[in-house]
């Protein structure tokens, strides 16, 4: 296991998927592509046995997580929150601590609100967040980019689905790489 926080390691990483909900997702710019990338991340998490934490923002008002995400999330029970930042939910912090992981692969919506506030909370709590930019969105591109700049300046690392996946897979001669290869063609 590498102690380098800049390099994702499968035994140190958990996947966080923030608020991909039925009433919120259609308003997100480029949401169809975002869902494709998050589905790839969920497949990667399964192949590498990464813990997954899902959240919803006020499920009663914004609805459940979209079925396309839930079908790949296995038996992961989403954490419903009212705080915009995930660390404002004690259950989120507990579930994350239970994983024993210190690197977070972060995706979801909205980049400039819940994702940014969650990443700021992660940095403050001593985690190393890696934000997957092509799996993170906002209603407008301006706000999405502002969120990325804010998170990066706070200490988060920006990545893409393919970049993070290849980093976590590490080598071409393992079963997980062969399992994931069709999703990168």
Buried (B, 14 or more C-beta within 10 A) or exposed (E): EEEEBEBBBBEBBBBBBBBBBBEBBEEBBEBEEBBBBBBBBBBBBBBBEBBBBBBBBBBEEBBBBBEBBBEBBEEBEBBBBEBBBBBBBEBBBEBBEEBEBBBBBBBBBBBBBBBBBBBBBBBEBEBBBBBBBBBBBBBBEEBBBBBBEBBBEBBBBBBBBBBBBBBBBBEEEEEBBEBBEEBEE
